[in-house]
Amino acid sequence: MFIPLYDSNSLKHIKLQYVTIGLIAANAIVYFMTAVGGENFATRAAIGLGYIPSTLYDFAERPPELSYVPDYATLLTYSFLHGDLFHLGGNMLFLWVFGDNVEDALGHLRFLVFYLLCAAAGAMMHGMLAPDSEMPLIGASGAIAGVVAAYLILHPRVKIWILAFARIPLRVPAYIVLALWIAFQFGMLLLAGEDQISWSAHVGGIIAGAVLVFLLRRRDVPLLDREIVTPRSVEIDEHSAVRPIESRPAPRWGRQ
């Protein structure tokens, strides 16, 4: 649908998005390690670390030589594997554009917890709809979908630069493109079901992100780009006459 490029949304609470950068680096390192290892190595990694619903629901067993981690751990490990460079690049671009402001609203540690829980929720939704599937699920899309949902709830009015249809540069409010993107994920789940893309993992991540942002955000972080209005104050002039100062709303969360 679109490619995000940049948002005009400065950080308010943190100086640098350490966790966002760390997650991007971790995903990139894992991808290039599997790519360098060759197709056979990548396949073994997908089977051993990808999320296979049938193994978690005891319909099948992973080969013993590929059981690198317990089955429940693959609810997280799958999200660090990607099938190709475009798969990795698309997910990491979304994380780069939207992750910093969600991290800013939640804090470093809580954002990491948020990201991993969204990844796990995406896998669980995928498994609930296809519990007997023996195909490994890989990719950070569930976690990224949660980040997108949280960003929409936090900063719907922020202007973002996008490439519409991968070629037309536009600057539009976040609520337009992100709401359409989320609606598209639900629509594809209902219409297309499960194919090469796990739409259910996207939807699971979206639902988790929308709920968790309410629970994990900082107490002083408003939702929906609301303005925080300061109380009226007074000043005393040189003749000791008291006159009011018109209160001004605090800057919006997300410059436009």
Beta strands, then each sheet from edge to edge (+ up, - down):
strand 1: 2-7
strand 2: 159-164
strand 3: 168-173
strand 4: 233-236
strand 5: 242-245
sheet 1: 1+ 2- 3+
sheet 2: 4+ 5-
end
